[in-house]
Amino acid sequence: MAFVIDASVAISMLLADERSEYAEIVLALAAEETAHVPLLWHSETRNALLMASRRGRIKPEDLSEFVRVLKELPVVTHSEQNQDLILSLAVDQGLTVYDATYLALAQTIDGALATLDRALARAAEQVGVPVVAGPAAPPAPTTRG
């Protein structure tokens, strides 16, 4: 099963104060299945690490080591995406364009989405994109009848 890893999961793999069993499950899945990311993921994860450094959550001298770990993650980067689809998902699902980028990629590759973002997980379920399950995965939305 191909799947998309969003920045929330990648950062939780790296930062001790955000580490989760869910992130470990996704990391193990990435060793077995093809993990995909939009080009945006590279900037978003690095920005999160920079902010963590500026806020004293990680040492500035450790920043390059965290970036090295990110570079070693087995991911396929997609540099081109359907911007109309992204905007449509953002509008229809009440997401940011950034979050909709992950959802659009999951739809495009007909894969699942690994995220710790509850709103993004709900939007994925709404449009029929499976969310990678795990003990700390966002809860599935209730079905409306």
C-alpha positions in Angstrom: 0.0 0.0 0.0 1.4 3.4 -1.0 0.9 6.1 1.5 1.7 9.8 2.2 3.5 11.0 5.3 2.6 14.5 6.4 5.0 16.7 8.3 3.3 16.2 11.7 4.3 12.5 11.6 7.8 13.2 10.4 8.4 15.7 13.1 7.0 13.3 15.8 9.6 10.8 14.6 12.4 13.2 15.4 11.5 15.3 18.4 11.7 13.6 21.8 8.8 15.6 23.2 6.5 14.7 20.3 7.6 11.0 19.8 4.7 8.7 19.5 4.0 5.0 18.9 2.0 6.1 15.8 5.1 7.7 14.3 7.1 4.4 15.0 4.4 2.4 13.2 4.5 4.8 10.2 8.3 4.6 10.2 8.2 0.8 10.2 5.6 0.9 7.4 7.9 3.1 5.3 10.5 0.4 5.5 8.0 -2.0 3.9 5.8 0.1 1.6 6.4 3.1 -0.6 6.1 6.4 1.3 5.3 9.6 -0.7 5.6 13.2 0.2 4.8 16.5 -1.6 7.8 18.8 -2.3 6.2 21.1 0.4 7.1 18.4 3.0 10.8 19.2 2.8 10.3 22.9 3.6 7.6 22.2 6.2 9.7 19.7 8.2 12.8 21.9 8.1 10.8 24.9 9.3 9.3 22.9 12.2 12.9 21.9 13.2 14.1 25.5 12.9 11.2 26.6 15.1 12.0 23.8 17.6 15.6 25.1 17.7 14.6 28.7 18.2 12.2 27.7 21.0 14.9 25.7 22.8 13.3 22.4 22.2 16.3 21.1 20.4 19.9 22.4 20.4 20.9 24.5 17.4 23.9 22.3 16.8 21.6 19.3 16.5 19.6 20.8 13.6 21.8 19.5 10.9 21.6 16.0 12.4 17.8 16.1 12.3 17.9 17.2 8.7 20.3 14.4 7.9 17.8 11.9 9.4 15.0 13.4 7.3 17.1 13.1 4.1 17.5 9.4 4.9 13.8 8.6 5.3 12.7 6.4 2.4 10.3 8.7 0.7 9.4 9.5 -2.9 9.1 13.3 -3.4 6.4 14.6 -5.8 7.4 18.0 -7.2 4.3 18.5 -9.4 0.8 18.3 -8.1 -2.6 19.4 -9.4 -3.0 22.8 -7.9 -6.7 23.0 -8.8 -7.4 19.8 -6.9 -5.5 21.1 -3.9 -7.5 24.3 -3.8 -10.7 22.5 -4.3 -10.0 20.2 -1.4 -8.9 23.1 0.8 -12.2 24.9 0.1 -14.5 21.9 0.3 -12.9 20.4 3.4 -12.0 23.6 5.3 -8.3 22.8 5.2 -5.2 25.0 4.6 -3.7 24.7 1.2 -0.7 23.1 2.9 -2.8 20.3 4.4 -4.8 19.9 1.3 -1.5 19.2 -0.6 -1.0 16.0 1.4 -4.6 14.9 0.9 -4.4 15.6 -2.9 -1.3 13.6 -3.1 -2.9 10.6 -1.3 -5.8 10.8 -3.7 -3.5 11.0 -6.7 -1.5 8.0 -5.8 -4.6 6.1 -4.6 -3.0 5.6 -1.3 -3.5 6.2 2.4 -2.5 9.2 4.5 -0.3 9.1 7.7 -1.1 12.2 9.8 -1.5 13.3 13.4 -3.6 16.2 12.4 -7.2 15.4 13.4 -8.8 17.8 10.9 -6.8 16.4 8.0 -7.7 12.9 9.1 -11.4 13.8 9.1 -11.1 15.4 5.7 -9.3 12.3 4.4 -12.1 10.1 5.6 -14.7 12.4 4.1 -13.2 12.1 0.6 -12.5 8.3 0.9 -8.8 8.4 1.6 -7.8 5.8 4.2 -5.8 7.0 7.2 -2.9 4.8 8.4 -4.2 3.4 11.6 -2.3 3.0 14.9 -2.7 3.5 18.6 -2.2 7.2 18.5 -3.7 7.9 15.1 -6.4 10.5 14.9 -9.8 8.9 15.7 -11.9 8.1 12.7 -14.9 10.5 12.4 -18.3 9.2 13.4 -20.4 8.1 10.5 -23.4 10.2 9.9 -26.6 8.4 8.9 
